[in-house]
Amino acid sequence: LACLCSQVQVTDESLKHLSGLRALTELHITSRHLTGRGFDQLSELPLVKLNLEGCRALQLLKGERLQQHLSGLQSLALHACSGVSQLAQQLVAQLARLARL
């Protein structure tokens, strides 16, 4: 199951509405309002592919958020996202299943 969220204003708070989609394996989000703080809402989902675009305030890795909540990712794409730091690169390297960045 895939979800494309590009015509709505996706925020960290609105990610909780996706948490019930237990078969969601791909998520594509275009939003300048997403910071990454809501990724804990996705931790129970079997996501293998995450594409983020235009996330101007992205703070993917405060602490070990990405590793803890999105550990099953095989593909991660960050298009026109700001806030991806060197720390983010280090933690992304710790995602054992990640085959594509």
C-alpha positions in Angstrom: 0.0 0.0 0.0 1.4 3.4 -1.0 0.3 6.9 0.0 0.9 10.1 -2.0 0.4 13.3 0.0 1.1 16.3 -2.2 -2.1 18.2 -2.5 -2.7 18.6 1.3 -0.8 20.4 4.0 1.0 17.6 5.7 2.3 18.5 9.2 4.0 16.4 11.9 0.6 16.4 13.7 -1.3 15.1 10.7 1.0 12.0 10.4 -1.0 10.4 13.2 -3.8 9.9 10.8 -1.6 7.6 8.8 -0.7 5.4 11.8 -3.7 3.2 11.3 -2.7 2.1 7.8 -0.9 -1.1 8.9 -0.2 -2.2 5.3 1.5 1.1 4.3 4.9 0.4 2.8 5.5 3.5 0.7 5.0 7.1 1.7 5.5 10.1 -0.6 5.1 13.5 1.0 5.5 17.0 -0.5 5.2 19.5 2.3 7.1 22.6 3.5 5.5 22.2 6.9 6.9 18.8 7.9 9.8 18.8 10.3 10.2 15.1 11.1 9.1 15.4 14.7 6.0 13.3 13.9 7.8 10.3 12.5 7.2 8.4 15.8 3.6 8.2 14.6 4.9 5.9 11.8 7.0 3.6 13.9 4.5 0.7 13.7 4.1 0.8 9.9 6.1 -1.5 7.6 7.5 1.4 5.6 10.3 0.5 3.2 10.2 3.6 1.0 10.0 7.2 2.1 10.2 10.1 -0.3 10.1 13.6 1.2 10.1 16.7 -1.0 10.2 20.4 -0.1 10.4 20.0 3.6 12.0 23.3 4.4 12.2 22.8 8.2 13.2 19.2 8.2 14.9 18.0 11.3 15.0 14.3 10.6 17.4 13.3 13.2 16.9 15.0 16.6 18.3 12.3 18.7 18.0 9.0 17.0 14.5 9.6 15.6 15.1 8.1 12.1 16.9 5.0 13.4 14.3 4.4 16.1 11.1 5.0 14.1 12.0 4.2 10.5 14.4 1.3 10.9 12.9 -0.8 8.1 13.5 1.7 5.4 15.1 0.4 2.2 14.8 3.6 0.2 15.0 7.2 1.5 14.7 10.3 -0.9 15.1 13.8 0.3 14.3 16.3 -2.5 14.7 20.0 -1.8 14.6 19.4 1.9 16.6 21.7 4.2 17.9 20.9 7.6 19.6 17.6 6.7 22.8 17.8 8.6 26.0 15.8 8.9 24.5 14.0 11.9 21.6 12.9 9.6 24.1 11.4 7.2 25.7 9.5 10.1 22.5 8.1 11.4 21.2 7.2 8.0 24.3 5.1 7.6 23.1 3.1 10.6 19.9 2.0 8.9 20.9 -1.6 8.1 18.3 -2.2 5.4 18.8 1.1 3.5 19.8 0.3 0.0 19.0 3.6 -1.7 19.5 7.2 -0.5 
